[in-house]
């Protein structure tokens, strides 16, 4: 299973949204009888996001 969290604005047709990430606490990577939970991230707490237009 794969889950993704995206900063998209549903009121603007799901366009990317800008702002500051004020709280970020990803789950811990674990291994149990069901396998391994892997966490990949490219952000940190207090990260700022800007949108750029690509034509």
N, C-alpha and C positions, 0 to 999 in steps of 0.2 A: 504494500500500500504506500502511496506517496501523497503527502499533503503539502500544499504551498499556501503561503500567506502573502497576498499582494496588496499594495497600497493603490487601490483603484476606487474611483468615485462613481457609485452607481447612479447618482443624479446627473452625471455628465457622460452617460453612455459607457461607463467603466473605463474612462480615460485614466492614465496614471495621475496620482495625486501627489502634492508636495507637502512638506512640513517637517517637523522634528519628531523623532522617535523618543517619546518621554519615558517609556518603560519597556524593557526587553529582558525577558527571562526565559530562554529556551529550555526545553526539558533536558535532563541529563541522559547521556548515552548509557544504555544498560544492555546486559546480556542475560537472558533467562532461558527457560525450556522452550519458549516460542521463537527464540532467535535474538538478533541484535537490533536495538533501536539506534539508528545513526542520525546524528543531527548535523546538517550542513547549513551554514549561515554566512552571509556576506555583510552583515551589519553589526553595529555595536550600539549600546545605549547612548542617547543624545546625538545620534547621527542625524544629519540634515539631508533632505532629499530635494532635488530640483528636477524639473521636467525639461527636456530639450526636444525640439521638433526636428525630426529627421525626414527629409523630403526625398 
